[in-house]
Amino acid sequence: MTQRENQGMALGLLAVIIFSLTLPMTRVVVQDINPLLAALSRAVMAAIPAAALLLWRREKLPTFAQFKGLCLVVVGVILGFPILSCWAMQTLPASHGALVNGLQPLMVALFAAWLSHERPSKAFWLCAALGSCLVLAYAVIQGAGTISAGDVLMLLAIVAGGLGYAEGGRLARDMGGWQVICWALVIASPLLLGPVLWLAWQHQGPVSTAAWWSLGYITLFSQFIGFFAWYAGLSMGGIARVGQVQLLQIFFTMALSALFFGEHIDHLTWVFAAAVVCTVVLGRKTAVQLAPVALPNR
């Protein structure tokens, strides 16, 4: 791997550490706040610093082609993944959701091959498929032989997230990583402001301090700052390869869920997590033919 690709892997790992608290924090939020309100309000609030940063840097408006790509980012990481994962976290422990989320890198690789014309080797696909099969097996075992409604919601969230990650990584080659998430938030916020205000008006009952802090985290870090490193890493190291780093999120999420939220992590969960991480290590050594790099023109 080149120095640029190694830097991309490092940025991807930093983003994964930030994202690792998303599901535990979301689980805290949805105990007091409607899941749809939680998912949409985090985007509206994150759009404020995003717009301020774009204005301060005097960034040019996206081209029409970039705008179309940004709409896919909005569908994937501002609407699809947040809404579906919020609903899933009403019934799933965060550690369980983290294991199911281990399918995300495979989705990212599939969308990277489609949208960015990356060409991973057969060995890469084998490692990615093996990791995904382990995750599915874990979900079935933990569900007593069945897939729960929460699992289905998380699987749909993963598909949406994979689309948003891959398209954002592709756009970041031209626009720059932080510009992608900032423009996506600014584009989405006018459409979301009305529903957020209506849902907030309909809300009843108190909101705990923990829920407010958790909402702040998924707004500032999960929806905003984390994507600075994530999209930059995907563009530098290759979308499919860096996307595999997200499998390590399983370890971080489970450990932090046990440390801060008191969730019990059984031995079977750790065994499956370790096996999945082994597939990441193997996949990192496989060949991936990257799309031509277009450096940001800013």
N, C-alpha and C positions, 0 to 999 in steps of 0.2 A: 504494500500500500504506500502511496505517496504521502508527503508531509501534509498536503492539503486534505487528503482523505482522513489521515489521522486526526487532524484538527476538527474535521467534521464529526468524527466519532466522539471526540471529547465534548464538543458542544451538544451532541445528541444525548450523551450521558448526563450532562448538566440539566438538560431539559427534562429527562426522565426522572431525575431526583425531584425536580420541582413538581412534575405531574403526579408523582407517587402518592401525594397527599390529596389528590383531587377526589377520589372515591370516598375515603374516610370523611373528609370535610363535607362532601355532598350528602353523605348519610346523616350527618349532624343537622345540616340545613333543612332537609326534607322532613325532619321530625316536627318542625314548627311552621314551615313555609310550604305552600303549594308547590309541587315539583315544577310545574310549568312556569310559575312566577320566579322560582329560583333560577331556572335555566335561562330565561329571557332577561331577567334583571341583571345578571352578571355581565351579559354582553352590552346592555345599555350603559351600565356604569363604567365598564372598561373602555367604552367608546369616548369618554370624556378625556382621559389622558392620551388616548390614541389621536384624537383630533388636535389636541394641544401640541403634541409632538410633531405632527405633520405641518401644522401652521408655523411652529417655531423653526423647523428645518426648511420651510418654504418648498415643500415637495410638489413636483408637477402632478397634475391629474393623470390617472392611469389612461392608457390608450384603450380603444374599444376592445381589442383582443385581450388585453389584461383585465378589463372590466368583466368580460365573460368568464375568465378563469377565476376571478375574485368571487363571482356569484357561486361557483362550485365550492369554494372555500367556505362561504357563508352557509351553504346547505350542509356541508360536512361538519365543521368544527364550531360553528356558532349556533346552529339550529339542531341538526341531527344528533350528534353525540351528546351535547349537554341535556337536551330534552329527554332522550331515551334513557340515558344513564341515570338521570334524576328519578325517573319512574322506577327503574330497576332497583335503585338503592333503597326504595321503600320496603322491599322484601328481602333483599340479599345482604348478607354481611359484606363489608368492604373487602375482606380478604378473599371471599369467594368471587366477588366481582372482578378482583385483580387477576385471578387465575383465568377466568373467561376472557378477560381483556388481553390475555396472552395470544389470542388469535389476531390481534391488531397488526402485528408485523407482516403476517401473511397477506392480509388485505392491502397493506401499504405496498408490498412488493408486486401484487397483482395489478394494482392501479398504476404503479410506476412503470410496469412493462407496457401498459395500455396507453397512458397519457404522455409519458416521457421517453418511451421507446428504449428503456434500459433492458439489457439482455443478461439476466442472471444465468449462471451455469446450471447444469443438471444437478450437480452436487449441492448448490445453494437451494434449489427447489426441494431437494430431498430433505435437507436439514429443516427448512421452513415447514414442510409438510409434517415431518416427525414431531416438531414442537407443537404444531396445531393439533395433531392427533392426541398428544399427551394431555393438552388442555381440555379437549372434548371428553376424553376418558375420565378425567378428574371431575368434570361437571356432572357426568352421568352417575359416577360412583357417589358423589356427595348428594345427589338428588334421588338416591335409592333406586337407581335404574331409570329415572325419568328426567326430562328437561323441564324445568319450572318456567313459569311465565317471566320471572325475573331474568332467567338465562336467555330467553328469546329476545327480550328487550335489550339486553347487553349485546347479543349477537348483532342485532340491527344497528345498535350504536356503533359497533366496531366497523361495520360496513360503511356507515356514514363517515366515521372518523378516518378510515383508510382513504376515502375519496378526498376529504379535506386536507389530509396530510400530504398525499402524493401531489395533488394539484398545487398546494401551497409551496411544496419543495420545488416544483417545476417553475413556478412564477418567481421564486426567490433567486433563481439563476440570473434573471433579468432585472428584477426590481430591487432585490435585497431582502433579507429575511424579515426585519422588523417592519418594513414598509408593507409587506403582504398582510400581516395580521392587523396593522393599523388601518389600512384602507378597507379591509373586510369588515371590521367593526364599524367604521364610519358609514359604509354603504348599508349595513344592516340596521343601524340604530333608528333611522326614521320609521322603518316598517315595524319595529318592535316597541317603540315608545308608547303607542296607544294601548296595545294589549297589556303591557307592563303596568301602566297607570290603572287600567280597569281591574286587573287581577289584584293589584295592591289595595284598591278601593273595596274589593270584595273580601279581603282577608279579615279573619276574625281570630281573636285569641292572642295571647302574649307571645313574643319571640324572645327566647333566652339569649343571654350574653354570648354563650358558646355558639349559637346559631349565627349571630351577627358577625362574630370573629371568623367563623368558617365561611360565611358568604363573602367576607372581605378577602379571604385567601383565594377562593376559587375565582373571584373577580380579578384581583390584581396579579396573581401569580399564574393560576391555571389558564385563564382566558387571555392574558396579556403578556406578561414578562416571559413566561416559559416558552412562548412561541418565538420570541426573538432568537433564542439559542436553537430551538428545534428546527425552524425553517432554514436558518443559516447552516446548521449541521447537515440537513438533508441535501441542500444544494451543493455543499462542499464535498461531502463524502459519498454521495450517491444515495438516492431515496431508498432503494431496496435494502442496501447494506446497513445504512445508519438506522433504518426502520427496525432492524432486528434487535438493536440495542434496547428497544422498548420491552423486550421480554424480561430484562433485568428489573423492570418496574415491579414485577411480582414480588421479588424479595423486599424491596424498599417498602411497598405498600403493606405487606403482611407484617413486617417488623414494626413499622410505625403505628399500624392499627393495634397491635398488641401493646406497644409502649404507651401510646397516648389515649387509646379508646377502650382498652381492656378486653379486646376481642381474643378469644381463645383460638390458638393456632395448633391444630393437631399434627401428629407426626406424619400422617399421610399427605397433608398439604405441603409440608416441607420437602418430602420425598419427590413429589411431582414437580415442585418448584425447582429443585436442584436438577432434575432431569431435563426440564425445559431450558434452563440456563445453559446446560451442556450443549444443547443444540445451537444456541447463540454462538458459543465459543467455536464450534465446528463451522458454522455458517460464515463466521468472520474470515475464515481462512480460504473460503471458496472464491471462485472468480465471478465477477460481475462486470459486464461491458457497459460502461456508463454512456449516457447521452453526451454530446458535445457541450462543453461548459461555456455559458455566456456570462461574463462578469458583469456586475451591476454597472450601469452607465451614469451613476450619480457621483 
